[in-house]
Structures are given as C-alpha cells and as structure tokens.
Amino acid sequence: MTVAQTPPTLGLVLAGGLARRMGGGDKALLRIGGVSILDRVLERLGQQCSRIILNANGDPRRFASTGLPVVADDLPGFAGPLAGILAGLDWAAAHAPEITWIGSVPGDCPFLPRDLIARLHRARTEAGTPMACAKSGEWRHPVAGLWPVMLRHDLRHALVEEDLRKIEVWTDRHGVALAEWPDAPVDPFFNVNTPEDAARAEEIAAQHVEA
C-alpha cells in the first residue's frame, strides 16, 4: 500500500508524558538539530495524514504555535498513553467522522519514518487485523500504532471498568500486526527520555542529515 493508497488517517501526537527522567517539562519542545522534536514529528506526519491533533494535558497554550487542536485526557489522573489514544479516538468521532483511522506517534521521537502510516496500513491489511504497530530491530513500539475509531467504546471500557493500562494487553485481544523497520544506521523510533538521549539525538542529526 503506497502513501497515495492510504485510507484517510488522523495523526495523533502523544505529547502529554510526564518527562520525569528529563526533570519534567515537555520533551516534545526540546530542540534537536536546531528544530524542536515536535516540529520534526509534525513535518514527517503532516505528509502522511489528513489532519493532525495533539494529545497533551495541562495548559494547551504552550503548543499554540502549532495551530493544532490540543486534546486532553478525559480520565482522572495520569492514565498513560492509552488514555491519550482514547482522547484522540473520541475527538475523531466527534469532529472528523469521515476519518475512521488514527495513527498515533510519541512526541519524543525525532526521526520517525516518512512512510509510517502507509506501512502500518499495509501491515494490518495483509495480516487481517484491526490494528498495527511499529517494530524496529527487536523492539516493538506500541505507541507508534494504527487504531480504528470504531473500537473507542471497547477501549474506554477497558480503561474505566478494568483499569487496564498496558497497550499490548488490549491490542492483543483484537489482533495487532507488526510493521518492521531496521534499527541501523538510525533507529527511526529512537526516543528522547533522558539528557543523554538528547545528546545522542544531536549526534545522530549531525551525522545523518536525512534522519
């Protein structure tokens, strides 16, 4: 499945993490190679999706420069990435009913693939599953995934009634395909969790201009 054949998909950037290992703040706003991680993510995802929204909690004005809708979790406390995915699914149902798929990405991955959404769709089509997620090398990346809007009620039940928090427990119930990438010379799903990661990302950006 090529980019041109990809079904209309809403891009969801999960930018609401607590960033404890970075000392707090928004990892997505860190600059790598002179550009914020968020801007790098949006530049890549914008070529692949019909629309993009951000999932983040707290004051949405810190992302005002993007001009994008900022959707907060509607579950109490910090329920993790599944709560952000649910917020995106609910937003799509209410504001973009013509779109039946969401492609989510973490807001701390500066080198995301430019064919991510197309390859996720191809993987789930070939496997006959309703969902797909990325894998690079030996590691799965469940947050870099493809989600059907029609499963939003089931996800809300799992979060609210079962207190489920692990993405892979829920996706395995329905079936999830893997779209695979090599992790060298650059892992496209390298994420910035620590100051050391940020320094390494600067090195990667300097050494691999196309990353």
C-alpha positions in Angstrom: 0.0 0.0 0.0 1.5 3.3 -1.1 1.1 6.7 0.6 -1.4 7.6 -2.2 -3.5 4.5 -1.4 -3.6 5.0 2.3 -7.1 5.5 3.8 -7.7 8.9 5.3 -6.0 8.9 8.7 -5.9 11.3 11.6 -2.5 11.8 13.0 -2.3 11.9 16.8 0.9 13.1 18.5 1.1 11.9 22.1 2.8 14.9 23.8 1.4 14.5 27.3 4.1 12.5 29.1 5.4 13.5 32.5 9.1 13.5 31.3 10.3 12.5 34.8 13.7 11.4 33.5 14.2 14.7 31.8 13.4 16.6 35.1 9.9 17.5 33.9 8.7 19.8 31.1 7.7 18.9 27.6 10.2 16.6 25.8 8.5 17.4 22.5 9.7 21.0 22.8 13.4 20.1 23.1 15.4 21.1 20.1 17.4 18.6 18.1 19.5 19.9 15.3 18.1 23.4 15.8 14.5 22.2 15.5 12.1 21.1 18.2 11.3 17.4 18.3 7.6 18.3 17.9 8.3 20.2 14.7 10.3 17.3 13.4 7.4 15.0 14.2 4.8 17.3 12.6 6.9 17.7 9.5 7.0 14.0 9.0 3.5 13.2 10.0 2.0 16.1 8.1 2.9 14.4 4.8 1.1 11.2 5.7 -2.2 12.2 7.5 -5.4 14.1 6.5 -5.3 16.1 9.8 -3.2 16.2 13.0 -4.1 16.8 16.6 -2.0 16.8 19.8 -2.8 15.0 23.0 -1.5 16.8 26.0 -2.6 17.7 29.5 -2.1 21.0 31.3 -2.1 24.4 29.7 -2.7 23.9 25.9 -1.2 27.4 25.1 2.3 26.0 25.2 1.5 24.4 21.9 -0.3 27.4 20.4 2.4 28.0 17.8 1.4 24.7 16.0 -2.1 26.0 15.3 -3.4 22.4 16.0 -6.2 21.2 18.3 -4.9 20.1 21.7 -7.0 17.3 23.2 -6.6 16.4 26.9 -7.3 13.1 28.5 -10.7 12.9 30.0 -9.8 10.2 32.5 -8.7 11.2 36.0 -5.1 11.1 36.9 -2.3 10.2 34.5 -3.6 7.0 32.9 -0.8 6.7 30.3 -0.8 6.5 26.5 -4.0 4.5 26.2 -5.9 7.4 27.7 -4.3 9.7 25.1 -5.3 7.3 22.3 -8.8 7.2 23.6 -8.9 11.0 23.7 -7.9 11.0 20.0 -10.4 8.4 19.0 -13.2 10.3 20.7 -12.1 13.6 19.1 -12.1 11.9 15.7 -15.6 10.5 16.2 -16.9 14.0 17.2 -15.0 16.3 14.9 -13.9 14.2 11.9 -16.5 11.5 11.4 -15.3 10.9 7.8 -12.0 9.6 9.2 -12.1 6.1 10.6 -8.4 5.6 11.4 -6.0 7.2 13.8 -2.2 6.9 13.5 -0.5 7.7 16.8 3.1 8.6 17.4 5.1 9.5 20.5 6.0 13.2 20.8 9.6 12.4 21.7 10.8 10.6 18.5 12.7 13.0 16.3 13.5 10.5 13.4 10.1 9.0 12.6 9.7 7.3 9.2 8.1 9.2 6.4 6.2 6.1 5.3 4.9 5.1 8.8 1.2 5.4 8.2 1.2 3.7 4.8 3.3 0.7 6.2 1.1 0.4 9.2 -2.0 0.2 7.0 -0.3 -2.3 4.7 0.7 -4.5 7.7 -2.8 -4.6 9.2 -4.4 -5.3 5.7 -2.0 -8.1 5.0 -2.5 -9.6 8.5 -6.2 -9.2 8.6 -6.1 -7.4 11.9 -7.8 -4.2 13.0 -4.6 -2.6 14.4 -0.9 -2.4 13.6 2.2 -1.1 15.4 5.8 -0.4 14.6 8.8 -2.6 15.3 12.5 -1.8 14.8 15.1 -4.4 15.4 13.9 -6.5 18.3 11.7 -3.8 19.9 8.0 -3.2 19.4 6.7 0.3 19.6 3.0 0.0 20.6 2.5 3.8 20.8 3.5 4.1 17.1 0.3 2.5 16.0 -2.8 2.4 13.9 -6.2 2.4 15.6 -9.8 2.0 14.3 -12.1 4.7 15.6 -14.8 2.0 16.0 -13.0 0.4 18.9 -13.1 3.5 21.1 -16.0 2.2 23.3 -14.2 -1.0 23.9 -11.1 0.9 24.9 -13.0 3.1 27.3 -14.5 0.0 28.9 -11.0 -1.5 29.3 -9.6 1.7 30.9 -12.5 2.6 33.1 -14.0 -0.7 34.1 -10.9 -2.9 34.0 -8.3 -0.3 35.0 -6.2 -1.6 32.1 -3.0 0.4 31.3 -0.8 -1.8 29.2 -1.3 -1.2 25.5 -0.2 -4.6 24.3 -2.7 -6.4 26.6 -5.5 -4.5 24.9 -4.3 -4.7 21.3 -3.6 -8.5 21.6 -7.3 -9.0 22.4 -8.2 -7.7 19.0 -5.2 -8.5 16.9 -2.3 -6.3 16.0 0.1 -6.6 13.1 3.7 -5.5 13.1 5.3 -3.2 10.5 9.0 -3.6 10.7 12.0 -1.3 10.2 15.7 -1.8 10.6 17.2 -0.1 13.7 20.5 0.8 11.9 22.2 3.0 10.9 19.4 5.1 12.6 16.6 3.7 14.6 13.6 5.6 13.3 11.9 5.1 16.7 14.8 6.4 18.9 13.1 8.3 21.6 14.4 11.0 23.9 13.8 10.1 27.5 17.0 11.4 29.3 19.5 14.2 28.8 21.9 11.5 27.5 19.3 10.6 24.8 19.0 14.2 23.8 22.8 14.4 23.4 22.8 11.2 21.3 19.9 12.6 19.2 22.0 15.7 18.4 24.8 13.4 17.3 22.5 11.4 15.0 21.0 14.6 13.5 24.5 15.9 12.7 25.8 12.6 11.3 22.7 11.6 9.3 21.3 14.7 7.5 18.2 12.7 6.2 17.4 11.4 9.7 
